[in-house]
Amino acid sequence: VRLPKMRPGRPHKSGMTRLLLLLALALSCRCCPDKCLCTSETVKCQNQGLVKIPPSLPAKTKSLFVTGNRIAEINDSSFPTRLENLAEMYLSGNEMEDVLAGAFKNLPNLVQLDLSNNIIQNFSESAFPDDSKLQFLNLSRSLNNYTTLDFFVHANLPNLTSLDLSNNDLLFLPDGMFKGLPSLTTLNLRNSSLIMFQSVDENETLLALRHLDLRDNHLKNLPAATMVDFGLRLDLRVQLAGNPWRCNCFISDLLAWLKNSTQVVDARELTCADPEAVRHRPLLQVQQSQLKCSSDMEGVLETSYVFLGLVLALIGVIFLLVLYLNRKGIKRWMYNIRDACRDHMEGYHYRYEINSDPRLANLSINSDV
């Protein structure tokens, strides 16, 4: 076989193409980052003391684990190159405080994100791209108060189906935080220190909600509007165990709803926290006749009487103290009163004697003339 002649000083055209392809392949694959372990589609950088996301991740990465490090924030430069294949990312336990704008802009196909066990103080509403495909978001043990959730009010996560906010100190949920989550089916609020839970049907949001976990919070009752909203969602299942339910006359609506609905899957586990007469008793075993508020009012009145008695006793002690400190002046004042009364009485006595004796009366008239 005769090979084609090549001009001196010019490489063969097919060889140049092959070289360019190899170079492009090498650049696209990129090597495994330092302090990380890489398999075909998974990168793990765990407990390595990293302070930022490794800058050069393999382009074919589908799952990324960067956990147990000291990454204080992620921003628009944390992922400098576009990772089309990245679908799962785990960033838990990094002492993370800030999730800034554009943090996930180069992760267009991110589906699952775990940010649990952090100390997030600031979460930008523009951290995710407008066409985000995120479906699962875990923020368990990451938030100190409900103000961090304000980013949900303006965030646009149309594909999010599962949100985990458990084990946080939330107390309340911001108004309108669910309006940008039309596809949400599972909401976990277990052990989040909630003291109240309003209706989730604000502006017809969360129409797809199917699972709601409200266990181990500080709920003492549920608003009537919330129970009506739950009743309209026949496919919704709610968990309410572990809350300190106050079994007085104000909880009668909740008790009636529990006995006539099958939506609360752990209804048999709900127990009364107070008053003392029904403490630890299953809520479903409490009769409507036992839901009284009179004992509460008696306790309030008894406390008021005790307080009034203490105030009166204090006033009495102060009065006696004033008398004691001014005892000499009071004694002098009383002597003056006594002398004045004595002089006055002697005048009356003298006039009485004159009026009773005619001779003294005539003498008194002549002396006056």
LINMOPE-V491821 format. One record per residue. N is the residue number from 1. RES is the residue in one letter. PSI is psi in radians with two decimals (999 if undefined). OMEGA is omega as a letter, one per 40 degrees, with the letter a starting at -180 (* if undefined). D_CENTER is the distance of its C-alpha to the mean C-alpha in whole Angstrom. Layout:
N/RES/PSI/OMEGA/D_CENTER
N/RES/PSI/OMEGA/D_CENTER
This chain:
1/V/2.30/a/81
2/R/2.22/i/82
3/L/2.55/i/79
4/P/2.51/a/78
5/K/2.44/i/79
6/M/2.39/i/77
7/R/2.46/a/77
8/P/2.39/i/77
9/G/0.00/i/74
10/R/2.13/i/72
11/P/2.80/i/70
12/H/2.43/a/70
13/K/-0.75/a/67
14/S/-0.59/i/66
15/G/-0.69/i/65
16/M/-0.73/i/63
17/T/-0.74/i/61
18/R/-0.66/i/60
19/L/-0.72/i/59
20/L/-0.67/i/57
21/L/-0.75/i/55
22/L/-0.70/i/55
23/L/-0.75/i/53
24/A/-0.66/i/51
25/L/-0.71/a/50
26/A/-0.70/a/49
27/L/-0.64/a/47
28/S/-0.57/a/45
29/C/-0.75/a/45
30/R/2.64/a/44
31/C/2.90/i/44
32/C/2.32/a/41
33/P/2.74/i/39
34/D/2.51/a/40
35/K/0.38/i/38
36/C/2.77/i/37
37/L/2.30/a/38
38/C/2.38/i/39
39/T/-2.79/a/41
40/S/-0.76/a/42
41/E/0.22/a/38
42/T/2.38/i/36
43/V/2.24/a/35
44/K/2.09/i/33
45/C/1.37/a/32
46/Q/2.32/i/31
47/N/0.83/a/30
48/Q/0.10/i/33
49/G/0.43/a/31
50/L/2.54/i/31
51/V/-0.03/i/29
52/K/2.87/i/30
53/I/2.34/i/30
54/P/2.27/a/34
55/P/-0.52/a/36
56/S/1.67/i/38
57/L/2.51/i/37
58/P/2.40/a/39
59/A/-0.45/a/40
60/K/0.11/a/40
61/T/2.25/i/36
62/K/-0.54/a/34
63/S/2.24/a/32
64/L/2.19/i/31
65/F/1.90/i/29
66/V/1.46/a/28
67/T/2.71/i/26
68/G/0.52/i/26
69/N/-2.77/a/27
70/R/1.01/a/26
71/I/1.75/a/25
72/A/-0.52/a/23
73/E/2.77/i/23
74/I/2.43/a/24
75/N/-2.90/a/26
76/D/-0.16/i/29
77/S/0.05/i/31
78/S/-0.54/i/30
79/F/1.44/a/32
80/P/-0.46/a/35
81/T/2.64/a/37
82/R/2.23/i/36
83/L/1.61/a/35
84/E/-0.50/a/36
85/N/-0.21/a/36
86/L/2.07/a/32
87/A/-0.50/a/30
88/E/2.30/i/28
89/M/2.28/a/26
90/Y/2.00/a/25
91/L/0.61/a/23
92/S/2.68/i/21
93/G/0.65/a/21
94/N/0.13/a/22
95/E/0.60/a/20
96/M/2.34/a/20
97/E/-0.54/a/18
98/D/2.32/i/19
99/V/1.79/a/20
100/L/3.04/a/22
101/A/2.40/i/24
102/G/0.21/a/27
103/A/-0.62/a/25
104/F/0.39/a/26
105/K/-0.48/a/29
106/N/0.30/i/32
107/L/1.24/a/30
108/P/-0.39/a/31
109/N/0.38/i/31
110/L/2.17/a/28
111/V/-0.66/a/27
112/Q/2.25/a/24
113/L/2.19/i/22
114/D/1.95/i/20
115/L/0.46/a/18
116/S/2.81/i/17
117/N/0.79/i/17
118/N/-3.03/i/16
119/I/1.02/a/15
120/I/2.16/i/14
121/Q/-0.50/a/14
122/N/2.15/i/16
123/F/1.91/a/16
124/S/2.43/i/19
125/E/-0.29/i/19
126/S/0.44/i/23
127/A/-0.57/a/22
128/F/2.63/i/24
129/P/2.81/a/27
130/D/-0.52/a/28
131/D/0.64/a/29
132/S/2.42/i/27
133/K/0.23/a/28
134/L/2.31/i/24
135/Q/-0.52/a/24
136/F/2.17/i/21
137/L/2.14/a/18
138/N/1.99/i/17
139/L/0.48/a/14
140/S/2.40/i/13
141/R/0.71/a/12
142/S/-0.22/a/12
143/L/2.40/a/9
144/N/-0.48/i/8
145/N/3.00/a/5
146/Y/-0.30/a/5
147/T/-0.44/i/8
148/T/-0.38/a/10
149/L/0.00/a/10
150/D/-0.41/a/12
151/F/-0.42/i/15
152/F/-0.49/a/15
153/V/-0.63/a/16
154/H/-0.17/a/19
155/A/2.65/i/19
156/N/1.74/i/22
157/L/1.29/a/22
158/P/-0.33/a/24
159/N/0.02/a/25
160/L/2.17/a/22
161/T/-0.41/a/22
162/S/2.22/a/19
163/L/2.13/a/16
164/D/1.93/i/14
165/L/0.43/a/10
166/S/2.76/i/11
167/N/0.74/i/10
168/N/2.83/i/7
169/D/1.37/a/5
170/L/-0.72/a/2
171/L/-0.96/a/2
172/F/2.95/i/4
173/L/2.34/a/6
174/P/2.54/i/9
175/D/2.33/i/12
176/G/0.27/a/15
177/M/-0.23/a/13
178/F/-0.01/a/15
179/K/-0.38/i/19
180/G/0.27/a/20
181/L/1.14/a/19
182/P/-0.33/a/22
183/S/0.08/a/23
184/L/2.19/i/20
185/T/-0.43/a/21
186/T/2.16/i/19
187/L/2.03/a/15
188/N/1.96/i/13
189/L/0.48/a/10
190/R/2.41/i/11
191/N/0.86/a/10
192/S/0.31/i/6
193/S/0.48/i/6
194/L/2.29/i/5
195/I/-0.16/i/8
196/M/2.70/i/9
197/F/1.96/a/10
198/Q/3.07/i/13
199/S/2.41/i/16
200/V/0.04/a/16
201/D/0.45/i/19
202/E/2.16/i/19
203/N/0.57/i/22
204/E/0.80/i/23
205/T/2.94/i/20
206/L/0.72/i/20
207/L/-0.37/a/23
208/A/0.00/a/24
209/L/2.27/a/21
210/R/-0.45/a/22
211/H/2.15/i/20
212/L/2.08/a/16
213/D/1.95/i/15
214/L/0.42/a/13
215/R/2.67/i/14
216/D/0.71/i/13
217/N/-2.76/i/10
218/H/0.60/a/10
219/L/2.30/i/12
220/K/-0.28/i/15
221/N/2.96/i/16
222/L/2.37/i/16
223/P/2.59/a/17
224/A/-0.64/i/21
225/A/-0.61/i/20
226/T/-0.75/i/18
227/M/-0.64/i/21
228/V/-0.73/i/23
229/D/-0.77/i/22
230/F/-0.73/a/21
231/G/-0.44/i/25
232/L/-0.23/a/26
233/R/1.53/a/25
234/L/-0.45/a/28
235/D/-0.06/a/27
236/L/2.37/i/23
237/R/2.28/a/22
238/V/2.51/i/19
239/Q/2.23/a/18
240/L/0.07/a/17
241/A/2.72/i/18
242/G/0.18/i/17
243/N/2.61/a/15
244/P/1.32/a/16
245/W/2.30/i/18
246/R/1.87/a/20
247/C/1.27/i/23
248/N/-2.90/a/25
249/C/-0.34/a/27
250/F/-0.17/a/23
251/I/0.15/a/23
252/S/-0.65/i/26
253/D/-0.74/i/25
254/L/-0.74/i/23
255/L/-0.76/i/25
256/A/-0.69/i/28
257/W/-0.74/a/26
258/L/-0.63/a/25
259/K/-0.28/a/29
260/N/0.07/a/30
261/S/2.65/i/28
262/T/0.20/a/28
263/Q/-0.50/i/25
264/V/1.83/a/23
265/V/-0.36/i/24
266/D/0.59/a/23
267/A/-0.58/a/24
268/R/-0.26/a/26
269/E/-0.08/a/24
270/L/2.27/a/22
271/T/2.75/i/23
272/C/2.45/i/23
273/A/-0.54/i/21
274/D/2.80/e/23
275/P/3.12/a/25
276/E/-0.61/a/28
277/A/-0.49/a/30
278/V/0.29/a/28
279/R/2.39/i/26
280/H/0.09/i/26
281/R/2.37/i/28
282/P/2.38/a/27
283/L/-0.62/a/25
284/L/-0.25/i/28
285/Q/-0.05/i/31
286/V/2.31/i/30
287/Q/2.68/a/32
288/Q/-0.57/a/32
289/S/-0.32/a/34
290/Q/-0.12/a/32
291/L/1.56/a/29
292/K/2.67/i/30
293/C/-0.11/a/28
294/S/-0.70/a/32
295/S/-0.61/i/31
296/D/-0.72/i/28
297/M/-0.66/i/30
298/E/-0.68/i/32
299/G/-0.69/i/30
300/V/-0.76/i/29
301/L/-0.72/i/33
302/E/-0.75/i/34
303/T/-0.67/i/31
304/S/-0.72/i/33
305/Y/-0.75/i/36
306/V/-0.76/i/36
307/F/-0.72/i/34
308/L/-0.74/i/37
309/G/-0.72/i/39
310/L/-0.69/i/38
311/V/-0.77/i/38
312/L/-0.71/i/42
313/A/-0.69/i/43
314/L/-0.71/i/42
315/I/-0.72/i/44
316/G/-0.75/i/47
317/V/-0.74/i/47
318/I/-0.70/i/46
319/F/-0.78/i/49
320/L/-0.65/i/51
321/L/-0.70/i/51
322/V/-0.73/i/52
323/L/-0.73/a/55
324/Y/-0.73/a/56
325/L/-0.42/a/55
326/N/0.51/a/58
327/R/-0.66/a/60
328/K/-0.81/i/63
329/G/-0.70/i/63
330/I/-0.68/i/62
331/K/-0.76/i/65
332/R/-0.70/i/67
333/W/-0.69/i/66
334/M/-0.65/i/67
335/Y/-0.75/i/70
336/N/-0.74/i/71
337/I/-0.76/a/70
338/R/-0.81/i/72
339/D/-0.73/i/75
340/A/-0.72/i/75
341/C/-0.66/a/75
342/R/-0.79/i/78
343/D/-0.73/i/80
344/H/-0.76/a/79
345/M/-0.64/i/80
346/E/-0.67/i/83
347/G/-0.77/i/84
348/Y/-0.72/a/83
349/H/-0.71/i/86
350/Y/-0.80/i/88
351/R/-0.60/i/88
352/Y/-0.70/a/89
353/E/-0.70/i/92
354/I/-0.77/a/93
355/N/-0.49/a/93
356/S/-0.33/a/94
357/D/2.01/a/97
358/P/-0.60/a/100
359/R/-0.71/i/102
360/L/-0.53/a/98
361/A/-0.74/i/97
362/N/-0.67/i/100
363/L/-0.64/a/100
364/S/-0.59/a/97
365/I/-0.71/a/98
366/N/-0.67/i/101
367/S/-0.59/i/99
368/D/-0.67/i/96
369/V/999/*/99
